[in-house]
Amino acid sequence: MKKVAIIMGSDSDLPVVKGAFDVLKKYGIEYEAHIMSAHRTPDLAAEFSKNAKENGFGVIICAAGMAAHLAGVIAAHTTLPVIGVPIKSTFEGLDALLATVMMPSGIPVATVAVNGAKNAATLAVQMLAIDDEELALKLEDEKKAMVEGVIAKEKKLQEELCK
């Protein structure tokens, strides 16, 4: 199975990104996490991206705040899918969201919600599950568990209302 790379623009992104670690661990997906900056270490980011496929990665998640150009820089140097996680730092994360989602034609970045590292990891799992039936079944089981959880909460609510 291919690995997932998680690239953070700064160590201050780690509290949000830990949610992605948890999701990937739950599905048994190997991952690596690194700190690279689109602005302070652009050569390092480009080099990592250029070699990611050969190094066994199938998806790259990039988390960055403020100007948030990291996902775009990574996407510019690879054919692997890149998922951007805008990190809330200034302007409620709107600056990071816009910088991540507004990519030029030919350099796509799938973008999740501000601080949406868990959804980024789930999307990475879904991408890897395209060619992995066992992983796809785990995703289906998780969806069923979510349905059961909502039904249980609804039942509890109705019981409370009837008291």
Residue pairs with C-beta under 8 A, 6 or more apart in sequence:
1 29
1 30
1 58
1 128
1 132
1 135
2 56
2 57
2 58
2 59
2 128
3 29
3 30
3 31
3 32
3 55
3 56
3 57
3 58
4 24
4 29
4 30
4 31
4 32
4 57
4 58
4 59
4 60
4 61
4 121
4 124
4 128
5 31
5 32
5 33
5 34
5 48
5 52
5 57
5 59
5 60
5 61
6 17
6 20
6 21
6 31
6 32
6 33
6 34
6 60
6 61
6 62
6 63
7 33
7 34
7 35
7 36
7 45
7 48
7 60
7 61
7 62
7 63
7 70
7 74
8 14
8 17
8 33
8 34
8 35
8 36
8 62
8 63
8 64
9 35
9 36
9 37
9 38
9 62
9 63
9 64
9 65
9 68
9 70
9 87
10 35
10 37
10 64
10 65
11 35
12 65
12 89
13 63
13 64
13 65
13 87
16 63
16 85
16 87
16 88
16 115
16 117
17 33
17 63
17 85
17 117
18 117
19 117
19 118
19 121
20 31
20 61
20 63
20 85
20 117
20 118
20 120
20 121
20 124
21 31
21 33
21 121
22 118
22 121
23 118
23 121
23 122
23 125
24 30
24 31
24 121
24 124
24 125
27 125
27 135
27 138
27 139
29 124
29 125
29 128
29 135
32 57
34 48
36 44
36 45
36 48
36 70
37 45
37 70
38 45
38 64
38 67
38 69
38 70
38 72
38 73
39 67
39 69
42 73
45 70
45 73
45 74
45 77
46 73
46 76
46 77
48 74
49 60
49 73
49 74
49 75
49 76
49 77
49 78
50 77
50 78
52 60
52 78
52 80
53 78
53 79
53 80
57 80
58 80
58 81
58 124
58 127
58 128
59 80
59 81
59 82
59 83
59 124
59 127
59 128
60 74
60 78
60 80
60 81
60 82
60 83
61 82
61 83
61 84
61 85
61 117
61 120
61 121
61 124
62 70
62 71
62 74
62 82
62 83
62 84
62 85
62 109
63 70
63 84
63 85
63 87
63 117
63 120
64 70
64 71
64 84
64 85
64 86
64 87
64 96
64 100
65 86
65 87
65 88
65 89
65 90
65 93
65 95
65 96
66 89
66 90
66 95
66 96
66 99
67 95
67 96
67 99
68 84
68 86
68 87
68 95
68 96
68 97
68 99
68 100
69 99
70 84
71 82
71 83
71 84
71 85
71 100
71 109
71 111
72 84
72 99
72 100
72 103
72 107
72 109
74 82
75 82
75 103
75 107
75 108
75 109
76 107
81 110
81 124
81 127
82 108
82 109
82 110
83 109
83 110
83 111
83 112
83 120
83 123
83 124
84 100
84 101
84 109
84 110
84 111
84 112
84 120
85 100
85 111
85 112
85 115
85 116
85 117
85 120
86 93
86 96
86 97
86 99
86 100
86 101
86 111
86 113
86 114
86 115
86 116
87 93
87 96
87 114
87 115
88 96
88 114
88 115
89 96
92 114
93 114
93 115
94 114
96 114
97 111
97 114
100 109
100 111
101 109
101 111
103 109
110 123
112 119
112 120
112 123
113 119
125 135
125 138
125 139
126 139
128 135
129 135
129 136
129 138
129 139
130 136
